Amino acid sequence: TTNWSTPADGPTYPTQWVDNNTAHFTGTGQTITVNSNVRADGINFTGTTTTVAQGVITARLFFNDGAAVNVSGTNAASIAANFNAGSGLTKSGTGTLTLSGGNAITGTLAVTAG
């Protein structure tokens, strides 16, 4: 999946996502499209107005156990792609997160900030 990457201190994947990492989105006004199944430990949004959108209708974003979504500062992020969070999901950071689409969260949706 294009535009997904690991932290600055690790390898980056500008053209091919490697499952079971934390995605870091730092751009402004970008849309990241889910066109195939993706597994993530979490997402860190540090850019403004970022959307994770549904591409292929059968594709899903799967959050691993203990996954967290962080939206920093006054940034706004949206996950509009279909996703599963098998053992809950934690939202952190002071920014705004909007969830839509076909979501399946088993367990607790914890909001620790924002």
C-alpha positions as CSV (number, residue, x, y, z in Angstrom):
1,T,0.0,0.0,0.0
2,T,1.6,3.3,-1.1
3,N,2.4,6.1,1.4
4,W,2.7,3.9,4.5
5,S,6.0,4.1,6.3
6,T,7.8,3.1,9.5
7,P,9.4,5.6,11.9
8,A,12.3,7.8,10.8
9,D,14.8,5.6,12.8
10,G,13.7,2.5,10.9
11,P,13.4,1.5,7.2
12,T,10.8,3.3,5.1
13,Y,8.4,1.8,2.6
14,P,7.4,4.5,0.1
15,T,6.0,2.0,-2.4
16,Q,5.3,-1.2,-0.4
17,W,3.9,-1.5,3.1
18,V,5.3,-4.2,5.4
19,D,2.6,-5.5,7.7
20,N,2.8,-5.4,11.5
21,N,4.5,-2.0,11.8
22,T,3.2,1.4,13.0
23,A,2.4,3.7,10.1
24,H,3.5,7.4,10.3
25,F,1.7,10.0,8.2
26,T,3.3,13.4,8.3
27,G,1.9,15.1,5.2
28,T,-0.7,17.9,4.8
29,G,-4.1,17.2,3.2
30,Q,-3.2,13.7,2.1
31,T,-5.4,10.8,1.4
32,I,-4.0,7.3,1.9
33,T,-6.0,4.6,0.2
34,V,-6.5,1.0,1.4
35,N,-6.5,-1.2,-1.8
36,S,-5.5,-4.4,-0.1
37,N,-5.6,-5.9,3.4
38,V,-3.2,-4.1,5.7
39,R,-2.1,-5.2,9.2
40,A,-0.8,-2.4,11.5
41,D,0.4,-2.1,15.1
42,G,-1.0,1.5,15.0
43,I,-1.1,4.8,13.1
44,N,0.7,8.0,14.1
45,F,-0.8,11.1,12.4
46,T,1.4,14.2,12.7
47,G,0.3,15.9,9.5
48,T,-2.8,18.0,9.1
49,T,-6.1,16.8,7.6
50,T,-5.1,13.2,6.7
51,T,-7.6,10.6,5.6
52,V,-7.2,6.9,5.3
53,A,-9.8,6.0,2.7
54,Q,-11.4,2.9,1.3
55,G,-10.1,1.8,-2.1
56,V,-11.0,-1.7,-3.1
57,I,-14.3,-2.5,-1.4
58,T,-13.1,-5.9,0.0
59,A,-9.9,-4.5,1.4
60,R,-9.6,-4.0,5.2
61,L,-7.3,-2.4,7.7
62,F,-6.6,-4.8,10.5
63,F,-5.3,-3.4,13.8
64,N,-3.1,-5.8,15.8
65,D,-3.6,-6.4,19.5
66,G,-2.8,-3.3,21.6
67,A,-3.0,-1.0,18.6
68,A,-3.1,2.8,19.1
69,V,-4.0,5.7,16.8
70,N,-2.2,8.9,17.8
71,V,-3.3,12.3,16.4
72,S,-0.9,15.0,17.5
73,G,-1.4,18.7,18.2
74,T,-4.4,20.3,16.6
75,N,-4.3,18.0,13.6
76,A,-7.4,16.2,12.3
77,A,-7.4,12.7,10.9
78,S,-10.1,10.4,9.6
79,I,-10.2,6.6,9.1
80,A,-12.9,6.1,6.5
81,A,-11.6,2.7,5.4
82,N,-13.2,-0.5,6.6
83,F,-11.2,-1.8,9.6
84,N,-11.1,-4.4,12.3
85,A,-9.6,-4.0,15.8
86,G,-9.8,-7.5,17.3
87,S,-9.0,-6.6,20.9
88,G,-9.9,-2.9,21.1
89,L,-8.3,0.3,20.0
90,T,-6.8,3.2,21.8
91,K,-6.9,6.8,20.5
92,S,-4.2,9.1,21.9
93,G,-2.9,12.6,21.2
94,T,-4.7,15.9,21.5
95,G,-5.9,16.0,17.8
96,T,-9.3,14.9,16.4
97,L,-9.9,11.5,15.0
98,T,-13.1,10.7,13.0
99,L,-14.0,7.0,12.4
100,S,-16.4,6.0,9.6
101,G,-16.9,3.2,7.2
102,G,-17.5,-0.5,8.1
103,N,-15.7,-0.8,11.4
104,A,-15.6,-3.8,13.7
105,I,-14.1,-3.1,17.2
106,T,-14.1,-6.0,19.6
107,G,-13.3,-4.9,23.0
108,T,-12.8,-1.4,24.3
109,L,-12.4,1.8,22.3
110,A,-10.3,3.9,24.7
111,V,-9.9,7.6,24.2
112,T,-6.9,8.8,26.3
113,A,-6.7,12.3,24.9
114,G,-8.3,14.6,22.4
